[in-house]
Amino acid sequence: MHSDGLRRSALVILAATLSSCGLHERTSIDQSASLQFPTTTDSLDFWDALEKQSVTTNDDALHGLILLTNTDQELGTWDERVRFARTQGWIAEDAEPPPPQESAQMGFIAVCVCDVLNVRGGLSMQLLGPTPRYCTRELVHMGLLPGITEHEALTGAEFTALLASVEQRQRVVEAKAARAAQSATPSGASGASAPKAPDASQQADPPATDQVEPSEPTS
């Protein structure tokens, strides 16, 4: 009896643990912003529609991240976006892509963002690679995300705000790089073009002028 009671208690604790941190139900949206406005020419309408959505789908996330990269490619379908994501390393070549209209997990978005920002991370991330957990933690540590786990979803407004912060950080990094390049310029180089050397005609001696000899004085 005593052992049966302990077994039942253990099962109750295990069930409570699994329900709290194990199965994470995903939300699906039939007509997400990326389906309504799939092209780059529709980007303003896409952002407006996404900001009103209760969650960001996987297709929304990829479409928004691709717009952030300013690629010249027109990637208007889910399959095209997945192929691009594989070239960037956001989705492994041998991995099954997530369902397009299902809410995107924060970890998936974090992996993509860390690649865009070239985040190296700490020792754990450098040893184990850009996993969803460590990439999420890095973005939280950088102040780009609030305290959030890799399994949670973002609303459309939260995802839009995240990408705005990422874009702002990119500009800061670019400005720092430009300043560093400018300070590395040798001293005395003002950036103005050096004066051109005179050509041969200018270097030659000036032509002699005709001199009139003075006449002798008359007596």
C-alpha positions in Angstrom: 0.0 0.0 0.0 2.8 2.4 0.9 4.7 1.8 -2.3 1.4 2.2 -4.4 0.8 5.5 -2.7 4.3 6.7 -3.5 3.9 5.5 -7.1 0.7 7.4 -7.5 2.2 10.5 -6.0 5.2 10.3 -8.4 2.8 10.0 -11.4 0.8 13.0 -10.2 4.0 15.1 -9.9 5.2 13.9 -13.4 1.9 14.8 -15.0 1.9 18.2 -13.4 5.5 18.8 -14.6 4.6 17.7 -18.2 1.5 19.9 -18.3 3.4 23.0 -17.1 6.5 22.8 -19.3 6.2 20.0 -21.8 3.4 20.3 -24.4 3.0 23.7 -25.9 0.0 24.1 -28.0 0.4 26.2 -31.1 -2.1 28.6 -32.6 -3.0 28.5 -36.3 -4.2 31.4 -38.4 -5.9 30.7 -41.8 -5.4 34.2 -43.4 -2.2 35.5 -41.8 -0.6 38.8 -42.9 2.0 36.9 -45.1 -0.8 35.2 -47.0 -2.7 38.4 -47.6 0.4 40.5 -48.6 3.1 38.1 -49.7 5.4 40.3 -51.8 7.9 43.1 -51.1 5.7 45.6 -52.8 3.0 44.9 -50.2 5.4 45.3 -47.3 3.6 48.3 -45.8 0.3 46.5 -45.8 2.0 43.4 -44.4 3.4 45.2 -41.4 0.1 47.0 -40.7 -1.9 43.7 -40.9 0.7 41.8 -38.8 0.7 44.4 -36.0 -3.0 43.6 -35.4 -2.5 39.8 -35.3 -2.8 37.9 -32.0 0.3 35.7 -32.9 3.1 35.7 -35.5 3.0 32.6 -37.7 6.1 30.9 -39.1 5.3 32.3 -42.5 4.9 35.8 -41.1 8.2 35.4 -39.2 10.2 34.3 -42.3 8.6 37.0 -44.5 9.4 39.7 -42.0 13.0 38.5 -41.5 13.5 38.3 -45.2 12.2 41.9 -45.6 14.7 42.9 -42.9 17.6 41.5 -44.9 16.7 43.7 -47.8 17.3 40.9 -50.3 16.8 41.7 -53.9 14.9 38.4 -54.4 11.1 38.3 -54.7 10.1 35.5 -52.3 6.3 35.5 -52.4 5.5 31.9 -51.4 6.2 29.8 -48.3 8.4 27.3 -50.3 10.5 30.1 -51.7 11.0 31.6 -48.2 11.9 28.2 -46.8 14.5 27.7 -49.5 16.0 31.1 -48.7 16.0 30.3 -45.0 18.0 27.1 -45.7 20.6 29.1 -47.5 20.9 31.3 -44.5 21.2 28.4 -42.1 17.9 29.4 -40.3 16.5 26.0 -41.2 18.8 23.0 -41.5 18.9 21.3 -44.9 17.7 18.0 -43.4 15.1 19.5 -41.1 11.4 19.6 -41.7 10.2 23.2 -41.8 7.6 24.2 -39.3 3.9 24.5 -40.4 3.6 27.9 -42.1 0.4 29.0 -40.5 1.2 27.8 -37.0 2.4 30.3 -34.4 6.2 30.6 -34.5 8.2 29.6 -31.5 10.4 32.3 -30.0 13.4 30.0 -30.4 13.0 29.7 -34.1 12.8 33.5 -34.5 15.8 33.9 -32.1 18.0 31.6 -34.2 17.2 33.7 -37.3 17.8 37.0 -35.5 21.1 35.9 -34.0 22.3 35.1 -37.5 21.2 38.4 -38.9 23.0 40.3 -36.1 26.0 37.9 -36.2 25.7 37.2 -32.5 28.4 34.9 -31.2 27.0 34.4 -27.8 28.7 33.0 -24.7 30.7 29.9 -24.1 27.6 27.6 -24.2 26.4 29.0 -27.5 29.8 28.8 -29.0 30.2 25.1 -27.9 26.7 23.9 -28.7 25.9 26.2 -31.6 23.0 28.6 -32.1 20.3 26.5 -30.5 16.8 28.0 -29.9 17.4 28.1 -26.1 20.7 29.9 -26.2 19.7 32.3 -29.0 16.6 33.3 -27.0 18.7 33.8 -23.9 21.2 36.0 -25.9 18.5 38.2 -27.2 17.1 38.6 -23.7 20.5 39.4 -22.4 21.0 42.0 -25.1 17.7 43.7 -24.1 16.0 42.9 -27.4 13.5 40.7 -25.7 11.7 40.6 -22.3 12.1 37.5 -20.1 10.7 34.8 -22.4 11.3 31.2 -23.2 12.1 29.6 -26.5 8.7 27.9 -26.7 6.6 31.0 -26.4 5.0 32.9 -29.2 5.0 36.6 -30.1 2.0 38.7 -31.0 2.3 40.5 -34.3 3.0 43.8 -32.5 5.7 42.2 -30.4 7.4 40.7 -33.5 7.2 44.0 -35.3 8.8 45.8 -32.3 11.5 43.1 -32.1 12.5 43.6 -35.8 12.4 47.4 -35.3 14.9 47.0 -32.4 17.1 44.7 -34.6 17.1 47.2 -37.4 18.1 49.9 -35.0 20.9 47.8 -33.6 22.1 47.1 -37.2 22.4 50.9 -37.8 24.3 51.4 -34.5 26.8 48.6 -35.5 27.2 50.1 -39.0 27.8 53.6 -37.5 30.4 52.2 -35.1 32.2 50.4 -38.0 32.2 53.6 -40.1 33.6 55.6 -37.2 36.3 53.0 -36.6 37.3 53.0 -40.2 37.5 56.8 -40.2 39.7 56.8 -37.1 42.0 54.2 -38.7 42.8 56.6 -41.5 46.4 57.8 -41.3 46.8 61.1 -39.7 47.1 64.1 -42.0 44.9 62.5 -44.7 42.2 65.0 -45.0 40.4 63.0 -47.7 40.8 65.8 -50.3 42.4 64.7 -53.5 46.1 65.6 -53.9 46.9 68.4 -56.3 47.8 67.1 -59.8 51.5 67.3 -60.8 52.1 69.9 -63.5 52.5 68.5 -67.0 55.7 68.8 -69.0 54.7 72.1 -70.6 54.3 73.6 -67.2 57.6 72.2 -65.9 59.6 73.6 -68.9 61.5 76.9 -68.5 59.4 79.9 -69.5 60.2 81.2 -72.9 62.8 84.0 -73.0 61.4 87.4 -73.7 62.9 89.6 -76.4 65.3 92.1 -74.7 66.0 95.5 -76.4 69.6 96.5 -75.9 69.9 100.2 -74.9 71.2 102.5 -77.5 74.6 104.2 -77.1 74.4 107.7 -75.8 75.0 110.4 -78.3 77.8 112.8 -77.8 
